[in-house]
């Protein structure tokens, strides 16, 4: 599965591909097997059994330079009175000019599994335009089961070392033989079993439809009659689900890096895998324009040959990695390449250096990219300049608290698996996955076949109620969808499709490589922020270029 998140120095967000492979986020909103949505239900805010959640008051307290609070939501919206709840952490950067305040702007950075509180504390508000900062409090939250949410998801016990929901090592990128397929199945089953053992009672309750209902409780608690929202990547699924369930509660909604809910698991997987393969091809062809003399090869052909050489070498044996007994295998090379396609302007220089080192026999830098641990020099400088001692102490305290109940400080991989498997229906028969290998290979080579293998973790997952469907959100005001032409994680065609499915939907195209557009380009930023502040519509065919 591929994490659909945004992380870049410009917006201090990020998209990371963790583990051997990954796949995009999920569909939004419940639908029947025929793809049709049920008629809109009565406003949940009017339900007596939900009134205590909708009328709760937020108690904001200082947390460094920001304000923090918690929001309580029912674990099961069908049984809100059973006493089981999620407590979600919130963070807010207050408007820079209170006298001009329009309300609250709620952000979701994607994932699933990314932490909104961290987004705020990392300073995302400082990267937004002056008009937005003057008019809105910037608010985000850790979704149910994620980060500092309580309870939180985990796929390991308190006494088990290692990364949460860590992918197995040495798995075949294209499992062809019976032995390879048995190994991939066993690895997927072990991960799913670990998640059920550690978080079984939570798993039915962490889907996007429920997270969207939490978003409406947050809207009410913030005192907003209607929601103003920006969602990147997986955050577009959350926004779409909200618009379907609460269409008349939307004031303005920006969905950047769109997920099309009408696609099934195989369509989305192949489309995304092709996006990553094409992005790596673009890297080989355009490296000189972006990196100059730092490219790992003198020509596009030389770069492609180096990548092929590394994949073949790591199929046979892992590359040595400083501080690691396992080293870097072929799946790690694919992860490093994929992760580095999100913001070429920030990442290709580091990728080039890592590829050169790996070609020389040292996989340390490439392994750091594969795990999401390595930052660009610019990002490191910005982080160092922006961190104060008090904030560092607070973060350390949070990390200590988060591990006390057996949940790691970063549980994003567990959340990625749990939400995707619940939201996206997957076949129960392994043959469906083996049958998908050939078309995935034709479309995207090892980028496709490795993603097929990664989807197997969902084969035996508890079934959710979601089905592929076209958006039904009658009464929603015009929604702005941003699509980046060379987006590897959420292909541009999905942005086109999602915009067409919304009544009055607007598409803003960004002619560039990389994942998402808002926060990466001045033209995109101006049009998005004019819409957020003044509800200025974007006309058909509107395009921005870097």
C-alpha positions in Angstrom: 0.0 0.0 0.0 1.1 3.5 -0.7 0.7 6.2 1.8 -1.1 9.1 0.3 0.3 11.9 2.3 2.2 15.1 1.6 5.5 16.0 3.3 7.7 18.7 1.9 9.8 21.5 3.2 7.5 24.1 1.6 4.4 23.0 3.6 6.2 21.0 6.2 3.9 18.1 5.2 5.0 14.9 3.6 4.2 11.9 1.6 6.2 8.8 2.7 6.2 5.4 1.3 7.0 3.1 4.2 7.6 -0.6 4.0 8.2 -2.5 0.9 5.3 -1.1 -1.1 2.1 0.7 -0.5 -1.2 1.8 -2.1 -3.3 4.9 -2.1 -5.9 5.8 0.3 -9.5 4.8 0.2 -12.9 5.4 -0.9 -15.2 7.8 1.0 -18.7 7.4 2.2 -20.8 4.3 2.4 -22.4 2.8 -0.7 -24.2 -0.3 -1.7 -22.8 -3.0 -4.0 -24.5 -1.4 -7.0 -22.4 1.7 -6.5 -25.4 3.9 -5.5 -25.4 6.0 -2.4 -28.4 5.9 -0.1 -30.6 8.9 0.5 -29.2 11.5 2.8 -30.0 10.8 6.5 -31.3 13.4 9.0 -28.7 15.7 10.4 -26.8 13.8 13.1 -26.5 16.9 15.1 -30.2 16.7 15.8 -30.0 13.1 17.2 -30.5 13.2 21.0 -28.0 10.4 21.5 -25.3 12.5 19.8 -26.1 15.8 21.3 -23.5 15.6 24.1 -20.8 15.2 21.4 -22.1 18.0 19.2 -22.5 20.4 22.1 -19.1 19.8 23.8 -16.9 22.8 24.6 -13.3 22.9 23.6 -10.9 23.9 26.3 -7.9 25.4 24.5 -4.6 25.4 26.4 -1.2 26.8 25.4 1.2 24.3 23.8 4.3 26.1 22.7 3.3 28.7 20.2 0.0 27.1 19.6 -3.3 26.2 21.3 -4.2 22.6 22.0 -7.4 20.8 23.1 -9.2 17.5 22.8 -12.4 16.4 21.1 -14.4 13.4 22.3 -16.3 11.3 19.7 -18.2 8.0 19.9 -16.3 5.0 18.9 -19.4 3.6 17.2 -21.8 6.1 15.8 -24.5 3.4 15.8 -24.1 3.0 19.6 -23.0 6.4 20.9 -24.3 5.8 24.3 -22.2 2.7 25.1 -19.5 4.7 26.8 -16.8 3.8 24.3 -15.1 6.8 22.7 -12.1 8.2 20.9 -10.4 11.3 22.3 -8.8 13.2 19.5 -6.0 15.8 20.0 -6.4 19.1 18.3 -4.0 22.0 17.6 -4.7 25.5 16.4 -2.6 28.4 15.1 -4.8 31.4 15.8 -5.5 34.0 13.1 -2.8 36.6 12.7 -5.4 39.4 12.6 -8.4 38.5 14.9 -10.4 41.5 13.6 -10.5 40.0 10.1 -11.3 36.5 11.2 -13.8 34.5 9.0 -13.6 31.3 11.0 -11.6 28.1 11.2 -9.8 26.4 8.3 -9.4 22.6 9.0 -6.5 20.8 7.4 -5.8 17.1 6.9 -2.3 16.2 5.7 -3.2 12.7 4.3 -2.0 9.2 5.0 -4.1 7.6 6.2 -2.2 7.8 9.4 -0.6 11.3 9.3 -0.9 13.4 12.3 -2.6 16.8 12.0 -1.4 18.0 15.4 2.2 17.5 14.2 1.3 19.4 11.0 0.3 22.5 13.0 3.3 22.3 15.4 5.7 21.9 12.4 4.5 25.4 11.4 2.3 24.8 8.4 0.4 28.0 9.1 3.5 30.0 8.4 3.6 28.6 4.8 0.0 29.6 4.0 -0.7 32.9 2.3 -1.2 36.1 4.2 -4.9 36.3 3.3 -5.6 32.9 4.7 -3.6 33.5 7.9 -5.4 36.8 8.5 -8.9 35.3 8.0 -8.7 31.9 9.6 -7.6 30.0 12.6 -5.7 27.1 11.2 -6.8 23.8 12.9 -6.0 20.2 12.5 -6.3 17.0 14.5 -5.1 13.4 14.8 -7.9 11.2 13.3 -9.4 8.3 15.3 -6.8 5.7 16.0 -3.9 7.9 14.8 -1.0 9.4 16.7 -2.0 10.8 20.0 -5.6 9.7 19.6 -6.8 7.6 22.5 -7.2 4.7 22.0 -4.7 4.4 19.1 -3.9 1.7 16.6 -0.9 -0.6 16.8 0.1 -3.8 15.2 2.5 -5.0 17.8 2.4 -5.8 21.5 4.0 -3.8 24.3 6.9 -6.3 24.5 7.6 -6.6 20.7 10.5 -4.6 19.3 10.7 -3.0 15.9 8.5 -0.8 13.8 4.8 -0.8 13.9 3.3 -3.0 11.1 6.8 -3.3 9.6 6.8 -5.0 6.3 8.7 -8.3 5.9 12.1 -8.2 4.2 13.2 -10.2 1.2 9.8 -10.6 -0.3 9.7 -11.1 -4.1 8.9 -8.0 -6.1 7.1 -10.3 -8.6 6.1 -13.5 -6.8 5.9 -16.1 -9.6 6.7 -19.5 -8.0 4.6 -21.4 -5.5 7.2 -20.8 -2.9 7.4 -17.1 -3.5 3.7 -16.7 -3.4 3.4 -18.8 -0.2 6.0 -16.5 1.4 4.2 -13.4 0.4 0.9 -14.8 1.7 2.5 -15.8 5.0 4.0 -12.3 5.5 0.7 -10.6 4.7 -1.2 -13.0 7.1 1.4 -12.4 9.9 0.9 -8.7 9.6 -2.9 -8.9 9.6 -2.9 -11.3 12.5 -0.6 -9.0 14.5 -2.9 -6.0 13.9 -6.0 -8.0 14.9 -4.2 -9.3 18.0 -3.1 -5.8 19.1 -6.0 -3.6 17.9 -8.9 -6.0 17.1 -11.7 -4.0 18.8 -10.7 -0.8 17.1 -10.4 -2.1 13.5 -14.1 -1.9 12.6 -14.2 1.8 13.8 -11.3 3.6 12.0 -12.8 3.9 8.5 -13.0 7.2 6.6 -16.8 7.5 6.9 -16.5 7.6 10.7 -13.6 10.0 10.5 -15.8 12.3 8.4 -18.4 12.2 11.1 -15.8 13.2 13.6 -15.0 16.1 11.3 -18.5 17.3 11.6 -18.4 17.0 15.4 -15.2 19.1 15.2 -17.0 21.7 13.0 -19.7 22.1 15.6 -17.3 22.3 18.5 -15.4 25.0 16.7 -18.6 27.0 16.5 -18.7 26.9 12.7 -22.0 26.7 10.9 -20.3 25.4 7.8 -16.9 23.7 7.2 -13.9 25.3 5.4 -11.5 22.5 4.6 -8.3 21.6 2.8 -7.3 17.9 2.4 -4.2 16.7 0.7 -4.0 13.2 -0.9 -5.9 10.8 1.4 -7.4 13.9 2.9 -9.4 14.2 -0.3 -11.1 10.9 0.6 -11.9 12.3 4.0 -13.3 15.5 2.4 -15.3 13.6 -0.2 -16.9 11.5 2.5 -17.8 14.6 4.5 -19.3 16.3 1.5 -21.4 13.2 0.8 -22.7 12.9 4.4 -23.0 16.6 5.1 -23.2 18.4 1.8 -25.0 21.5 3.2 -22.4 21.8 6.0 -19.7 22.7 3.5 -18.6 26.4 3.0 -15.4 25.7 1.0 -13.5 22.5 0.3 -10.1 22.1 -1.5 -9.2 18.5 -2.4 -5.6 18.4 -3.6 -4.2 15.1 -4.9 -7.5 13.5 -5.5 -8.6 9.9 -4.9 -11.5 8.8 -7.1 -14.0 6.7 -5.1 -15.4 5.1 -8.2 -12.3 2.9 -8.7 -11.9 -0.5 -7.3 -8.7 -1.8 -5.6 -7.2 -3.2 -8.8 -7.9 -0.1 -10.9 -6.4 2.2 -8.3 -3.4 0.0 -7.6 -2.4 -0.3 -11.3 -3.0 3.4 -12.0 -0.9 4.4 -9.1 1.9 1.9 -9.8 2.1 3.3 -13.4 2.3 6.8 -11.9 5.4 5.8 -9.9 7.0 4.0 -12.8 6.4 7.0 -15.0 7.7 9.4 -12.4 11.0 7.4 -12.1 11.3 7.5 -15.9 10.8 11.3 -15.7 13.5 11.5 -13.1 16.0 9.7 -15.4 15.0 11.9 -18.3 14.9 15.2 -16.4 17.5 14.8 -13.7 20.1 17.0 -15.4 17.6 19.9 -15.5 16.9 19.6 -11.8 20.1 18.3 -10.3 22.8 19.3 -12.8 26.1 17.6 -12.4 24.9 15.7 -9.3 22.9 13.2 -11.3 24.0 9.5 -10.8 24.5 9.1 -14.6 25.6 11.3 -17.5 22.6 10.4 -19.6 19.0 9.2 -19.0 20.1 5.8 -20.3 22.9 5.6 -17.8 20.6 6.5 -14.9 18.0 3.8 -16.0 20.8 1.3 -16.3 22.1 2.1 -12.8 18.6 1.6 -11.3 18.2 -1.7 -13.1 21.6 -2.7 -11.9 20.7 -1.9 -8.3 17.4 -3.8 -8.5 19.0 -6.9 -9.9 21.9 -6.7 -7.3 19.5 -6.3 -4.4 17.3 -9.2 -5.6 20.3 -11.4 -5.1 21.5 -10.0 -1.8 20.9 -6.9 0.3 23.2 -3.9 0.2 25.0 -3.2 3.5 23.5 -0.4 5.6 25.2 1.2 8.5 23.6 0.2 11.8 21.4 -2.5 10.2 21.8 -6.2 10.1 19.2 -6.6 7.3 20.6 -4.2 4.8 18.7 -2.8 1.8 16.8 -5.3 -0.4 15.0 -4.7 -3.7 11.8 -3.7 -2.1 13.7 -1.0 -0.2 15.1 0.3 -3.4 11.6 0.6 -4.8 10.4 2.4 -1.7 13.3 4.9 -1.8 12.6 5.6 -5.5 8.9 6.0 -4.9 9.2 8.2 -1.9 11.6 10.5 -3.8 9.0 11.2 -6.5 6.8 13.5 -4.4 8.6 16.8 -4.6 11.3 16.5 -7.2 12.6 20.1 -6.6 13.4 19.1 -3.0 14.2 15.3 -3.2 16.0 14.5 -6.5 19.3 15.8 -5.3 19.3 13.5 -2.3 18.1 10.6 -4.3 20.9 11.1 -6.8 23.5 11.1 -4.1 22.0 8.0 -2.5 21.9 6.1 -5.9 25.6 6.9 -6.5 26.5 5.6 -3.1 24.4 2.5 -3.5 25.9 1.8 -6.9 29.3 1.9 -5.1 28.1 -0.7 -2.6 26.7 1.4 0.3 23.0 1.3 0.8 22.8 3.6 3.9 21.6 6.7 2.2 19.1 4.9 0.1 17.8 3.0 3.1 17.2 6.3 4.9 15.1 7.5 2.0 13.2 4.3 1.9 12.3 4.6 5.6 11.5 8.3 5.3 14.2 9.3 7.8 16.4 11.4 5.6 15.6 15.1 5.0 16.9 17.5 2.5 19.6 19.9 3.6 17.1 22.8 3.2 14.6 20.9 5.4 17.2 20.2 8.1 18.2 23.9 8.2 14.5 25.0 8.5 13.8 22.5 11.2 16.9 23.5 13.2 16.0 27.2 12.9 12.4 26.7 13.9 12.9 24.4 16.9 13.1 26.0 20.3 14.2 24.2 23.5 10.7 24.3 25.0 9.1 22.7 22.0 11.7 20.0 21.9 11.0 19.1 25.6 7.3 19.0 24.9 7.8 16.7 21.9 9.9 14.4 24.1 7.2 14.3 26.7 4.6 13.4 24.1 6.8 10.5 22.8 7.2 9.1 26.3 3.4 9.3 26.9 2.6 7.7 23.5 4.7 4.6 24.1 3.3 4.0 27.6 0.3 2.0 26.5 2.2 0.0 23.9 1.4 2.3 21.0 4.6 3.6 19.2 5.0 7.3 18.8 4.5 6.9 15.0 1.7 4.4 14.3 1.1 5.6 10.8 1.8 2.3 9.2 -0.7 0.5 11.4 -3.3 3.2 10.5 -2.4 3.0 6.8 -3.2 -0.7 6.7 -6.3 -0.5 9.0 -8.0 2.3 7.1 -7.2 1.1 3.6 -8.3 -2.4 4.3 -11.5 -1.3 5.9 -12.4 1.3 3.3 -11.4 -0.6 0.1 -13.1 -4.0 -0.6 -10.5 -6.6 -1.4 -10.9 -10.2 -2.7 -10.9 -13.0 -0.2 -9.4 -15.5 -2.7 -5.6 -15.2 -3.3 -6.1 -16.1 -7.0 -7.5 -12.7 -7.6 -4.2 -11.2 -6.6 -2.2 -13.6 -8.7 -4.4 -12.8 -11.7 -3.7 -9.1 -11.2 0.1 -9.7 -11.5 0.2 -9.9 -15.2 -1.7 -6.7 -16.0 0.2 -4.9 -13.2 3.5 -6.0 -14.7 2.4 -4.9 -18.2 1.4 -1.5 -16.9 4.2 -0.8 -14.4 6.7 -3.6 -14.1 8.0 -4.2 -10.6 6.2 -1.1 -9.4 3.0 -2.8 -10.2 3.7 -6.4 -9.1 5.1 -5.3 -5.8 2.0 -3.3 -5.0 -0.2 -6.4 -5.8 1.8 -8.3 -3.2 1.3 -5.5 -0.7 -2.4 -5.6 -1.1 -2.6 -9.1 0.2 -2.6 -7.9 3.8 -6.3 -6.9 3.2 -7.3 -10.3 2.0 -8.4 -11.6 5.4 -9.2 -8.2 7.0 -12.6 -7.5 8.7 -15.0 -6.4 5.9 -16.2 -2.8 5.9 -19.3 -1.4 4.3 -17.6 0.6 1.6 -17.9 -0.1 -2.2 -16.6 1.8 -5.2 -19.1 4.5 -6.2 -19.6 7.8 -7.9 -19.9 10.8 -5.6 -23.4 11.7 -4.6 -23.4 15.1 -2.8 -26.5 16.9 -3.8 -26.6 20.4 -2.4 -22.8 20.8 -1.8 -21.4 24.2 -3.0 -18.7 24.1 -5.7 -15.7 22.0 -4.5 -12.2 22.8 -5.8 -10.1 19.8 -6.9 -6.4 20.3 -7.6 -4.7 17.9 -9.9 -1.0 17.7 -10.7 -0.2 16.4 -14.2 2.7 14.2 -13.1 1.4 13.2 -9.7 2.7 9.6 -9.0 0.6 8.8 -5.9 -2.8 10.2 -7.0 -2.8 10.3 -10.8 -4.2 13.3 -12.6 -7.0 11.3 -14.1 -8.4 10.8 -10.7 -8.6 14.5 -10.1 -10.4 14.9 -13.4 -12.8 12.2 -12.5 -13.5 13.5 -9.0 -14.1 17.1 -10.2 -16.6 15.8 -12.7 -18.5 13.8 -10.1 -19.1 16.8 -7.8 -22.1 19.0 -8.8 -20.4 22.2 -9.9 -17.0 20.7 -9.2 -14.0 22.8 -10.3 -10.7 21.5 -11.5 -7.4 23.4 -11.1 -4.6 21.7 -13.1 -1.0 22.0 -12.2 1.4 21.2 -15.0 4.3 19.7 -13.0 5.7 16.6 -11.6 5.4 15.6 -8.0 2.5 15.0 -5.6 -0.1 17.7 -5.0 0.1 21.4 -5.9 -1.1 23.6 -3.1 2.0 24.9 -1.3 4.4 24.2 -4.2 3.5 26.9 -6.7 2.5 30.6 -6.4 -0.2 30.4 -9.1 -1.9 27.4 -7.5 -1.6 29.1 -4.1 -3.3 32.3 -5.3 -6.2 30.5 -6.8 -6.7 28.2 -3.9 -6.6 31.0 -1.3 -8.9 33.3 -3.3 -11.4 30.5 -3.2 -10.9 29.8 0.5 -11.2 33.5 1.5 -13.6 34.9 -1.0 -15.2 31.8 -2.6 -13.8 32.9 -6.0 -14.6 30.2 -8.5 -12.0 28.6 -10.8 -13.1 28.5 -14.4 -13.0 25.5 -16.7 -9.6 24.8 -18.1 -7.7 26.8 -15.5 -4.0 25.7 -15.5 -0.9 26.7 -13.5 2.7 26.0 -14.6 5.8 26.3 -12.5 
